[in-house]
Amino acid sequence: MGVDAVLYRLVRAGPGHRRPSYVAAQVVPDPGDVLLDLLKRVRGGGRTPLLDRIDPLGELVVDAEAAPQLLAELRCLAEVARAPVEADQIRRLALLVRRCLPDREFEIRFEGD
């Protein structure tokens, strides 16, 4: 039961469509619960308020405006990483978040099982 990070891109509504929609552009899966294990180590410490809101059974939407904060919080996760697989997961998440920085038409959803 991991939490996948999914980058969604906004697709503008065309003629005949009432509202815009989002399509998945990239996924960072968490099949081994690596992200969840890292989150347990930092949760409630006051340094990761955005990441603390991730629900392993729900969904957390982070818009592009919050990407800088999310990057800072990922650095806090890097401080508690103990294994190469954990460092790799953080690196892949950071690359995903960096795709949001120049383009406000992206959002990241942390999707639990």
PALOPA-239023 format. One record per residue: y, z, x of N, C-alpha, C in turn; residue number from 1; residue in three letters. Coordinates in pm, 1 decimal. Layout:
<atom n_c2="Y" n_c3="Z" n_c1="X" ca_c2="Y" ca_c3="Z" ca_c1="X" c_c2="Y" c_c3="Z" c_c1="X" n="NUM" res="ALA"/>
...
END
This chain:
<atom n_c2="-118.3" n_c3="0.0" n_c1="84.8" ca_c2="0.0" ca_c3="0.0" ca_c1="0.0" c_c2="123.3" c_c3="0.0" c_c1="88.4" n="1" res="MET"/>
<atom n_c2="167.6" n_c3="-116.6" n_c1="129.5" ca_c2="285.0" ca_c3="-128.0" ca_c1="214.3" c_c2="407.7" c_c3="-168.4" c_c1="135.5" n="2" res="GLY"/>
<atom n_c2="515.7" n_c3="-181.0" n_c1="208.0" ca_c2="640.7" ca_c3="-227.9" ca_c1="149.2" c_c2="680.9" c_c3="-354.2" c_c1="223.8" n="3" res="VAL"/>
<atom n_c2="674.7" n_c3="-466.7" n_c1="153.8" ca_c2="714.2" ca_c3="-593.1" ca_c1="213.1" c_c2="864.4" c_c3="-610.3" c_c1="201.2" n="4" res="ASP"/>
<atom n_c2="924.2" n_c3="-669.5" n_c1="304.8" ca_c2="1065.5" ca_c3="-704.4" ca_c1="301.1" c_c2="1073.6" c_c3="-854.1" c_c1="276.2" n="5" res="ALA"/>
<atom n_c2="1144.2" n_c3="-891.7" n_c1="170.6" ca_c2="1152.1" ca_c3="-1032.1" ca_c1="131.7" c_c2="1298.7" c_c3="-1073.5" c_c1="128.6" n="6" res="VAL"/>
<atom n_c2="1328.8" n_c3="-1180.8" n_c1="200.6" ca_c2="1462.8" ca_c3="-1237.8" ca_c1="201.2" c_c2="1471.3" c_c3="-1338.5" c_c1="87.3" n="7" res="LEU"/>
<atom n_c2="1566.9" n_c3="-1317.7" n_c1="-2.0" ca_c2="1588.1" ca_c3="-1408.5" ca_c1="-114.3" c_c2="1720.9" c_c3="-1480.9" c_c1="-96.3" n="8" res="TYR"/>
<atom n_c2="1720.7" n_c3="-1608.5" n_c1="-134.3" ca_c2="1841.0" ca_c3="-1690.4" ca_c1="-127.8" c_c2="1884.5" c_c3="-1723.9" c_c1="-269.3" n="9" res="ARG"/>
<atom n_c2="2014.8" n_c3="-1714.3" n_c1="-294.3" ca_c2="2072.1" ca_c3="-1745.2" ca_c1="-424.0" c_c2="2069.0" c_c3="-1895.1" c_c1="-447.5" n="10" res="LEU"/>
<atom n_c2="2022.3" n_c3="-1934.1" n_c1="-564.8" ca_c2="2025.0" ca_c3="-2074.0" ca_c1="-606.8" c_c2="2120.8" c_c3="-2080.9" c_c1="-724.7" n="11" res="VAL"/>
<atom n_c2="2226.8" n_c3="-2154.7" n_c1="-705.9" ca_c2="2328.9" ca_c3="-2165.2" ca_c1="-811.1" c_c2="2271.8" c_c3="-2232.5" c_c1="-934.7" n="12" res="ARG"/>
<atom n_c2="2320.3" n_c3="-2186.9" n_c1="-1047.4" ca_c2="2276.3" ca_c3="-2245.8" ca_c1="-1173.3" c_c2="2332.4" c_c3="-2387.2" c_c1="-1184.6" n="13" res="ALA"/>
<atom n_c2="2247.9" n_c3="-2476.6" n_c1="-1225.1" ca_c2="2290.4" ca_c3="-2614.7" ca_c1="-1246.0" c_c2="2321.8" c_c3="-2638.0" c_c1="-1392.2" n="14" res="GLY"/>
<atom n_c2="2347.3" n_c3="-2761.9" n_c1="-1426.6" ca_c2="2373.9" ca_c3="-2793.7" ca_c1="-1567.5" c_c2="2255.8" c_c3="-2752.9" c_c1="-1655.0" n="15" res="PRO"/>
<atom n_c2="2285.2" n_c3="-2691.0" n_c1="-1764.8" ca_c2="2180.4" ca_c3="-2648.4" ca_c1="-1856.5" c_c2="2120.8" c_c3="-2512.7" c_c1="-1824.8" n="16" res="GLY"/>
<atom n_c2="2158.8" n_c3="-2452.5" n_c1="-1711.1" ca_c2="2109.7" ca_c3="-2319.4" ca_c1="-1676.2" c_c2="2223.0" c_c3="-2219.4" c_c1="-1692.3" n="17" res="HIS"/>
<atom n_c2="2191.2" n_c3="-2106.6" n_c1="-1748.7" ca_c2="2294.5" ca_c3="-2007.3" ca_c1="-1777.4" c_c2="2332.2" c_c3="-1920.6" c_c1="-1659.3" n="18" res="ARG"/>
<atom n_c2="2235.3" n_c3="-1889.9" n_c1="-1575.2" ca_c2="2266.1" ca_c3="-1797.1" ca_c1="-1466.0" c_c2="2194.3" c_c3="-1840.2" c_c1="-1338.5" n="19" res="ARG"/>
<atom n_c2="2246.1" n_c3="-1796.2" n_c1="-1225.3" ca_c2="2180.5" ca_c3="-1829.7" ca_c1="-1098.6" c_c2="2049.7" c_c3="-1753.0" c_c1="-1084.0" n="20" res="PRO"/>
<atom n_c2="1967.2" n_c3="-1798.4" n_c1="-993.3" ca_c2="1841.8" ca_c3="-1729.9" ca_c1="-966.8" c_c2="1822.1" c_c3="-1718.6" c_c1="-816.2" n="21" res="SER"/>
<atom n_c2="1721.0" n_c3="-1644.5" n_c1="-777.1" ca_c2="1690.8" ca_c3="-1624.6" ca_c1="-635.6" c_c2="1551.1" c_c3="-1678.9" c_c1="-605.6" n="22" res="TYR"/>
<atom n_c2="1537.0" n_c3="-1736.9" n_c1="-486.7" ca_c2="1405.8" ca_c3="-1782.9" ca_c1="-441.8" c_c2="1374.3" c_c3="-1714.9" c_c1="-308.7" n="23" res="VAL"/>
<atom n_c2="1247.6" n_c3="-1683.1" n_c1="-288.3" ca_c2="1205.0" ca_c3="-1619.4" ca_c1="-163.1" c_c2="1218.6" c_c3="-1719.7" c_c1="-49.3" n="24" res="ALA"/>
<atom n_c2="1281.4" n_c3="-1676.2" n_c1="59.9" ca_c2="1302.4" ca_c3="-1763.0" ca_c1="175.8" c_c2="1217.3" c_c3="-1721.3" c_c1="295.2" n="25" res="ALA"/>
<atom n_c2="1188.0" n_c3="-1592.0" n_c1="305.3" ca_c2="1109.3" ca_c3="-1541.5" ca_c1="418.6" c_c2="1055.1" c_c3="-1404.0" c_c1="382.7" n="26" res="GLN"/>
<atom n_c2="937.8" n_c3="-1371.1" n_c1="435.3" ca_c2="873.3" ca_c3="-1242.9" ca_c1="406.0" c_c2="832.0" c_c3="-1175.6" c_c1="536.1" n="27" res="VAL"/>
<atom n_c2="857.3" n_c3="-1045.1" n_c1="544.4" ca_c2="801.2" ca_c3="-962.3" ca_c1="650.6" c_c2="704.6" c_c3="-867.2" c_c1="580.7" n="28" res="VAL"/>
<atom n_c2="574.6" n_c3="-899.8" n_c1="586.1" ca_c2="475.9" ca_c3="-816.1" ca_c1="516.8" c_c2="452.2" c_c3="-684.2" c_c1="589.9" n="29" res="PRO"/>
<atom n_c2="398.3" n_c3="-588.2" n_c1="517.0" ca_c2="366.2" ca_c3="-457.0" ca_c1="573.1" c_c2="225.1" c_c3="-416.4" c_c1="530.4" n="30" res="ASP"/>
<atom n_c2="124.0" n_c3="-497.3" n_c1="567.4" ca_c2="-11.7" ca_c3="-467.8" ca_c1="519.8" c_c2="-70.6" c_c3="-339.0" c_c1="576.1" n="31" res="PRO"/>
<atom n_c2="-26.4" n_c3="-296.2" n_c1="692.6" ca_c2="-80.9" ca_c3="-174.3" ca_c1="753.3" c_c2="4.5" c_c3="-52.0" c_c1="730.6" n="32" res="GLY"/>
<atom n_c2="97.8" n_c3="-57.9" n_c1="636.4" ca_c2="186.5" ca_c3="54.8" ca_c1="605.1" c_c2="269.9" c_c3="100.0" c_c1="725.0" n="33" res="ASP"/>
<atom n_c2="297.6" n_c3="11.0" n_c1="816.3" ca_c2="375.6" ca_c3="46.0" ca_c1="935.3" c_c2="515.5" c_c3="92.6" c_c1="895.7" n="34" res="VAL"/>
<atom n_c2="581.2" n_c3="18.1" n_c1="807.5" ca_c2="715.4" ca_c3="56.8" ca_c1="765.4" c_c2="713.2" c_c3="191.4" c_c1="693.8" n="35" res="LEU"/>
<atom n_c2="617.6" n_c3="210.6" n_c1="607.2" ca_c2="609.5" ca_c3="338.6" ca_c1="535.5" c_c2="590.8" c_c3="455.9" c_c1="630.2" n="36" res="LEU"/>
<atom n_c2="508.2" n_c3="438.7" n_c1="732.0" ca_c2="487.8" ca_c3="546.6" ca_c1="829.6" c_c2="617.5" c_c3="576.7" c_c1="905.2" n="37" res="ASP"/>
<atom n_c2="690.2" n_c3="473.7" n_c1="941.9" ca_c2="817.7" ca_c3="495.1" ca_c1="1010.8" c_c2="918.1" c_c3="565.7" c_c1="920.3" n="38" res="LEU"/>
<atom n_c2="922.8" n_c3="523.7" n_c1="794.6" ca_c2="1017.0" ca_c3="584.4" ca_c1="701.0" c_c2="989.5" c_c3="733.5" c_c1="681.1" n="39" res="LEU"/>
<atom n_c2="863.6" n_c3="772.0" n_c1="682.8" ca_c2="829.4" ca_c3="914.3" ca_c1="667.3" c_c2="887.9" c_c3="998.2" c_c1="779.9" n="40" res="LYS"/>
<atom n_c2="900.1" n_c3="939.8" n_c1="898.1" ca_c2="952.2" ca_c3="1014.5" ca_c1="1013.8" c_c2="1102.6" c_c3="1036.2" c_c1="1009.3" n="41" res="ARG"/>
<atom n_c2="1174.6" n_c3="950.8" n_c1="939.1" ca_c2="1321.0" ca_c3="963.2" ca_c1="937.4" c_c2="1375.4" c_c3="1008.9" c_c1="802.7" n="42" res="VAL"/>
<atom n_c2="1293.5" n_c3="1003.0" n_c1="699.5" ca_c2="1339.8" ca_c3="1032.4" ca_c1="563.1" c_c2="1403.0" c_c3="1170.5" c_c1="553.1" n="43" res="ARG"/>
<atom n_c2="1518.6" n_c3="1173.1" n_c1="488.7" ca_c2="1586.1" ca_c3="1299.0" ca_c1="461.9" c_c2="1664.9" c_c3="1355.7" c_c1="578.5" n="44" res="GLY"/>
<atom n_c2="1669.8" n_c3="1285.3" n_c1="690.2" ca_c2="1744.2" ca_c3="1333.6" ca_c1="805.8" c_c2="1892.8" c_c3="1304.0" c_c1="800.4" n="45" res="GLY"/>
<atom n_c2="1936.0" n_c3="1226.9" n_c1="699.4" ca_c2="2077.1" ca_c3="1197.0" ca_c1="682.8" c_c2="2125.5" c_c3="1074.3" c_c1="759.0" n="46" res="GLY"/>
<atom n_c2="2040.4" n_c3="1016.2" n_c1="840.4" ca_c2="2083.2" ca_c3="901.0" ca_c1="920.8" c_c2="2043.8" c_c3="767.6" c_c1="858.6" n="47" res="ARG"/>
<atom n_c2="1959.7" n_c3="771.0" n_c1="756.4" ca_c2="1909.1" ca_c3="647.2" ca_c1="696.5" c_c2="1917.0" c_c3="651.4" c_c1="543.6" n="48" res="THR"/>
<atom n_c2="2036.9" n_c3="668.5" n_c1="488.5" ca_c2="2045.9" ca_c3="682.9" ca_c1="342.4" c_c2="1999.0" c_c3="559.9" c_c1="265.1" n="49" res="PRO"/>
<atom n_c2="2019.0" n_c3="442.7" n_c1="320.1" ca_c2="1973.8" ca_c3="321.7" ca_c1="252.2" c_c2="1821.0" c_c3="310.3" c_c1="257.3" n="50" res="LEU"/>
<atom n_c2="1764.9" n_c3="327.0" n_c1="375.1" ca_c2="1619.7" ca_c3="320.7" ca_c1="389.5" c_c2="1549.5" c_c3="434.1" c_c1="314.4" n="51" res="LEU"/>
<atom n_c2="1616.0" n_c3="547.3" n_c1="299.6" ca_c2="1557.6" ca_c3="659.9" ca_c1="225.4" c_c2="1532.8" c_c3="624.5" c_c1="78.5" n="52" res="ASP"/>
<atom n_c2="1600.5" n_c3="521.9" n_c1="30.0" ca_c2="1587.5" ca_c3="483.4" ca_c1="-111.0" c_c2="1469.0" c_c3="389.3" c_c1="-136.3" n="53" res="ARG"/>
<atom n_c2="1400.1" n_c3="348.0" n_c1="-30.8" ca_c2="1284.9" ca_c3="259.8" ca_c1="-48.7" c_c2="1174.6" c_c3="335.3" c_c1="-120.8" n="54" res="ILE"/>
<atom n_c2="1123.4" n_c3="272.8" n_c1="-224.9" ca_c2="1016.9" ca_c3="330.4" ca_c1="-307.1" c_c2="888.9" c_c3="251.1" c_c1="-282.4" n="55" res="ASP"/>
<atom n_c2="782.2" n_c3="315.4" n_c1="-234.1" ca_c2="658.8" ca_c3="242.4" ca_c1="-206.7" c_c2="594.0" c_c3="181.2" c_c1="-331.1" n="56" res="PRO"/>
<atom n_c2="639.3" n_c3="219.5" n_c1="-448.6" ca_c2="584.2" ca_c3="164.7" ca_c1="-571.7" c_c2="685.1" c_c3="79.2" c_c1="-647.8" n="57" res="LEU"/>
<atom n_c2="806.6" n_c3="68.9" n_c1="-596.3" ca_c2="911.7" ca_c3="-2.5" ca_c1="-667.7" c_c2="977.6" c_c3="-108.7" c_c1="-582.3" n="58" res="GLY"/>
<atom n_c2="1103.6" n_c3="-132.7" n_c1="-613.2" ca_c2="1179.1" ca_c3="-236.0" ca_c1="-543.5" c_c2="1319.8" c_c3="-184.9" c_c1="-514.7" n="59" res="GLU"/>
<atom n_c2="1367.1" n_c3="-213.0" n_c1="-393.8" ca_c2="1504.0" ca_c3="-181.7" ca_c1="-355.3" c_c2="1570.4" c_c3="-311.7" c_c1="-314.2" n="60" res="LEU"/>
<atom n_c2="1682.6" n_c3="-344.4" n_c1="-378.6" ca_c2="1757.3" ca_c3="-465.4" ca_c1="-346.9" c_c2="1875.2" c_c3="-427.8" c_c1="-258.3" n="61" res="VAL"/>
<atom n_c2="1884.3" n_c3="-495.8" n_c1="-144.0" ca_c2="1993.8" ca_c3="-473.5" ca_c1="-49.2" c_c2="2069.3" c_c3="-605.1" c_c1="-36.9" n="62" res="VAL"/>
<atom n_c2="2195.5" n_c3="-604.9" n_c1="-78.6" ca_c2="2271.8" ca_c3="-729.4" ca_c1="-70.8" c_c2="2325.3" c_c3="-751.6" c_c1="70.0" n="63" res="ASP"/>
<atom n_c2="2377.9" n_c3="-869.9" n_c1="92.9" ca_c2="2423.6" ca_c3="-908.5" ca_c1="226.5" c_c2="2535.7" c_c3="-818.9" c_c1="277.9" n="64" res="ALA"/>
<atom n_c2="2615.5" n_c3="-764.3" n_c1="189.5" ca_c2="2724.9" ca_c3="-676.5" ca_c1="232.2" c_c2="2674.0" c_c3="-549.5" c_c1="299.7" n="65" res="GLU"/>
<atom n_c2="2554.0" n_c3="-506.6" n_c1="265.2" ca_c2="2496.0" ca_c3="-385.2" ca_c1="323.8" c_c2="2413.3" c_c3="-414.8" c_c1="448.7" n="66" res="ALA"/>
<atom n_c2="2407.6" n_c3="-541.0" n_c1="490.6" ca_c2="2325.9" ca_c3="-578.4" ca_c1="607.3" c_c2="2366.3" c_c3="-503.2" c_c1="734.6" n="67" res="ALA"/>
<atom n_c2="2496.3" n_c3="-486.5" n_c1="765.3" ca_c2="2531.2" ca_c3="-410.8" ca_c1="885.6" c_c2="2479.7" c_c3="-266.3" c_c1="882.6" n="68" res="PRO"/>
<atom n_c2="2488.4" n_c3="-202.6" n_c1="766.9" ca_c2="2436.1" ca_c3="-66.1" ca_c1="754.5" c_c2="2285.4" c_c3="-65.3" c_c1="773.1" n="69" res="GLN"/>
<atom n_c2="2218.1" n_c3="-162.8" n_c1="716.3" ca_c2="2073.2" ca_c3="-170.9" ca_c1="729.0" c_c2="2032.1" c_c3="-190.2" c_c1="874.8" n="70" res="LEU"/>
<atom n_c2="2105.2" n_c3="-272.6" n_c1="948.6" ca_c2="2076.8" ca_c3="-289.9" ca_c1="1091.9" c_c2="2092.1" c_c3="-158.5" c_c1="1167.9" n="71" res="LEU"/>
<atom n_c2="2196.8" n_c3="-83.5" n_c1="1136.4" ca_c2="2217.5" ca_c3="45.7" ca_c1="1202.5" c_c2="2102.9" c_c3="141.9" c_c1="1171.8" n="72" res="ALA"/>
<atom n_c2="2056.3" n_c3="140.2" n_c1="1048.9" ca_c2="1946.5" ca_c3="229.1" ca_c1="1011.6" c_c2="1815.1" c_c3="185.7" c_c1="1076.1" n="73" res="GLU"/>
<atom n_c2="1797.3" n_c3="56.7" n_c1="1096.8" ca_c2="1677.3" ca_c3="9.9" ca_c1="1167.1" c_c2="1675.6" c_c3="59.1" c_c1="1311.3" n="74" res="LEU"/>
<atom n_c2="1793.3" n_c3="74.6" n_c1="1371.4" ca_c2="1800.1" ca_c3="131.4" ca_c1="1507.1" c_c2="1749.6" c_c3="276.3" c_c1="1506.7" n="75" res="ARG"/>
<atom n_c2="1775.6" n_c3="348.8" n_c1="1399.4" ca_c2="1722.3" ca_c3="484.9" ca_c1="1386.8" c_c2="1569.3" c_c3="481.8" c_c1="1379.1" n="76" res="CYS"/>
<atom n_c2="1515.8" n_c3="383.2" n_c1="1309.7" ca_c2="1369.8" ca_c3="369.5" ca_c1="1305.4" c_c2="1314.6" c_c3="339.1" c_c1="1443.7" n="77" res="LEU"/>
<atom n_c2="1386.1" n_c3="255.6" n_c1="1518.6" ca_c2="1340.0" ca_c3="219.5" ca_c1="1653.2" c_c2="1330.1" c_c3="342.4" c_c1="1743.1" n="78" res="ALA"/>
<atom n_c2="1415.4" n_c3="440.6" n_c1="1720.2" ca_c2="1413.5" ca_c3="562.3" ca_c1="1801.1" c_c2="1285.6" c_c3="643.7" c_c1="1781.3" n="79" res="GLU"/>
<atom n_c2="1221.5" n_c3="629.5" n_c1="1664.9" ca_c2="1101.1" ca_c3="707.9" ca_c1="1637.4" c_c2="973.2" c_c3="625.3" c_c1="1647.2" n="80" res="VAL"/>
<atom n_c2="987.8" n_c3="497.9" n_c1="1682.3" ca_c2="869.1" ca_c3="411.7" ca_c1="1696.1" c_c2="784.5" c_c3="460.7" c_c1="1812.8" n="81" res="ALA"/>
<atom n_c2="653.3" n_c3="467.1" n_c1="1790.9" ca_c2="561.9" ca_c3="518.5" ca_c1="1892.7" c_c2="466.1" c_c3="413.1" c_c1="1946.3" n="82" res="ARG"/>
<atom n_c2="449.3" n_c3="305.3" n_c1="1874.1" ca_c2="350.0" ca_c3="205.1" ca_c1="1911.8" c_c2="412.9" c_c3="66.4" c_c1="1912.4" n="83" res="ALA"/>
<atom n_c2="357.0" n_c3="-25.3" n_c1="1989.4" ca_c2="410.2" ca_c3="-162.1" ca_c1="1991.7" c_c2="413.2" c_c3="-228.0" c_c1="1853.9" n="84" res="PRO"/>
<atom n_c2="314.5" n_c3="-200.0" n_c1="1768.8" ca_c2="313.9" ca_c3="-259.7" ca_c1="1636.0" c_c2="434.1" c_c3="-211.5" c_c1="1553.9" n="85" res="VAL"/>
<atom n_c2="476.3" n_c3="-88.3" n_c1="1575.1" ca_c2="593.9" ca_c3="-35.0" ca_c1="1505.1" c_c2="720.9" c_c3="-101.3" c_c1="1556.1" n="86" res="GLU"/>
<atom n_c2="733.1" n_c3="-114.1" n_c1="1686.3" ca_c2="851.1" ca_c3="-180.0" ca_c1="1743.6" c_c2="858.8" c_c3="-325.2" c_c1="1697.9" n="87" res="ALA"/>
<atom n_c2="744.5" n_c3="-392.2" n_c1="1689.4" ca_c2="741.5" ca_c3="-530.3" ca_c1="1643.3" c_c2="783.7" c_c3="-541.4" c_c1="1497.4" n="88" res="ASP"/>
<atom n_c2="740.6" n_c3="-448.9" n_c1="1414.2" ca_c2="779.6" ca_c3="-450.3" ca_c1="1272.9" c_c2="930.8" c_c3="-433.1" c_c1="1259.4" n="89" res="GLN"/>
<atom n_c2="987.8" n_c3="-343.1" n_c1="1336.5" ca_c2="1132.6" ca_c3="-321.1" ca_c1="1332.1" c_c2="1205.9" c_c3="-446.1" c_c1="1379.6" n="90" res="ILE"/>
<atom n_c2="1156.3" n_c3="-509.0" n_c1="1485.6" ca_c2="1219.2" ca_c3="-630.8" ca_c1="1537.4" c_c2="1217.1" c_c3="-741.7" c_c1="1432.3" n="91" res="ARG"/>
<atom n_c2="1103.6" n_c3="-759.2" n_c1="1364.6" ca_c2="1093.8" ca_c3="-862.6" ca_c1="1261.6" c_c2="1185.8" c_c3="-832.8" c_c1="1143.3" n="92" res="ARG"/>
<atom n_c2="1198.4" n_c3="-705.3" n_c1="1106.7" ca_c2="1291.2" ca_c3="-668.0" ca_c1="999.1" c_c2="1435.3" c_c3="-694.5" c_c1="1039.2" n="93" res="LEU"/>
<atom n_c2="1470.0" n_c3="-662.1" n_c1="1163.4" ca_c2="1606.3" ca_c3="-685.4" ca_c1="1210.9" c_c2="1640.7" c_c3="-834.4" c_c1="1209.4" n="94" res="ALA"/>
<atom n_c2="1546.9" n_c3="-919.6" n_c1="1248.0" ca_c2="1570.2" ca_c3="-1064.5" ca_c1="1242.5" c_c2="1594.8" c_c3="-1110.7" c_c1="1099.3" n="95" res="LEU"/>
<atom n_c2="1521.2" n_c3="-1054.5" n_c1="1006.4" ca_c2="1539.7" ca_c3="-1087.4" ca_c1="865.3" c_c2="1679.0" c_c3="-1045.6" c_c1="818.5" n="96" res="LEU"/>
<atom n_c2="1719.0" n_c3="-925.3" n_c1="854.2" ca_c2="1849.8" ca_c3="-874.2" ca_c1="812.8" c_c2="1962.0" c_c3="-957.1" c_c1="874.7" n="97" res="VAL"/>
<atom n_c2="1945.5" n_c3="-998.2" n_c1="998.1" ca_c2="2049.8" ca_c3="-1078.5" ca_c1="1063.9" c_c2="2073.2" c_c3="-1212.2" c_c1="994.5" n="98" res="ARG"/>
<atom n_c2="1975.0" n_c3="-1262.8" n_c1="924.0" ca_c2="1994.6" ca_c3="-1387.0" ca_c1="848.5" c_c2="2093.8" c_c3="-1367.5" c_c1="734.8" n="99" res="ARG"/>
<atom n_c2="2110.3" n_c3="-1245.0" n_c1="689.4" ca_c2="2204.7" ca_c3="-1215.7" ca_c1="581.2" c_c2="2349.5" c_c3="-1209.5" c_c1="629.1" n="100" res="CYS"/>
<atom n_c2="2370.2" n_c3="-1176.1" n_c1="754.7" ca_c2="2505.4" ca_c3="-1150.0" ca_c1="803.7" c_c2="2604.0" c_c3="-1264.2" c_c1="781.4" n="101" res="LEU"/>
<atom n_c2="2569.8" n_c3="-1387.5" n_c1="818.0" ca_c2="2669.6" ca_c3="-1492.8" ca_c1="801.2" c_c2="2672.9" c_c3="-1553.8" c_c1="661.6" n="102" res="PRO"/>
<atom n_c2="2579.3" n_c3="-1520.7" n_c1="576.6" ca_c2="2568.3" ca_c3="-1589.2" ca_c1="448.4" c_c2="2550.1" c_c3="-1488.4" c_c1="335.1" n="103" res="ASP"/>
<atom n_c2="2650.1" n_c3="-1475.5" n_c1="253.1" ca_c2="2648.3" ca_c3="-1378.3" ca_c1="143.3" c_c2="2558.5" c_c3="-1420.5" c_c1="27.7" n="104" res="ARG"/>
<atom n_c2="2491.9" n_c3="-1535.2" n_c1="39.6" ca_c2="2404.2" ca_c3="-1580.4" ca_c1="-67.3" c_c2="2260.3" c_c3="-1533.3" c_c1="-47.4" n="105" res="GLU"/>
<atom n_c2="2242.2" n_c3="-1439.0" n_c1="44.0" ca_c2="2110.1" ca_c3="-1381.8" ca_c1="66.8" c_c2="2107.7" c_c3="-1236.0" c_c1="22.3" n="106" res="PHE"/>
<atom n_c2="1990.3" n_c3="-1188.2" n_c1="-8.0" ca_c2="1967.4" ca_c3="-1046.8" ca_c1="-29.8" c_c2="1826.4" c_c3="-1015.9" c_c1="17.2" n="107" res="GLU"/>
<atom n_c2="1803.6" n_c3="-890.6" n_c1="49.7" ca_c2="1670.8" ca_c3="-846.1" ca_c1="91.1" c_c2="1618.4" c_c3="-751.3" c_c1="-14.5" n="108" res="ILE"/>
<atom n_c2="1493.5" n_c3="-771.8" n_c1="-47.6" ca_c2="1428.1" ca_c3="-681.1" ca_c1="-142.5" c_c2="1310.2" c_c3="-617.1" c_c1="-71.2" n="109" res="ARG"/>
<atom n_c2="1307.2" n_c3="-487.0" n_c1="-74.0" ca_c2="1192.2" ca_c3="-412.6" ca_c1="-24.7" c_c2="1100.5" c_c3="-392.2" c_c1="-144.8" n="110" res="PHE"/>
<atom n_c2="986.8" n_c3="-458.8" n_c1="-141.8" ca_c2="897.3" ca_c3="-461.4" ca_c1="-257.4" c_c2="770.2" c_c3="-382.6" c_c1="-229.8" n="111" res="GLU"/>
<atom n_c2="754.3" n_c3="-273.2" n_c1="-304.1" ca_c2="634.6" ca_c3="-191.1" ca_c1="-291.5" c_c2="519.0" c_c3="-249.3" c_c1="-369.5" n="112" res="GLY"/>
<atom n_c2="404.1" n_c3="-189.9" n_c1="-348.4" ca_c2="282.7" ca_c3="-237.8" ca_c1="-417.3" c_c2="270.8" c_c3="-183.2" c_c1="-556.8" n="113" res="ASP"/>
END
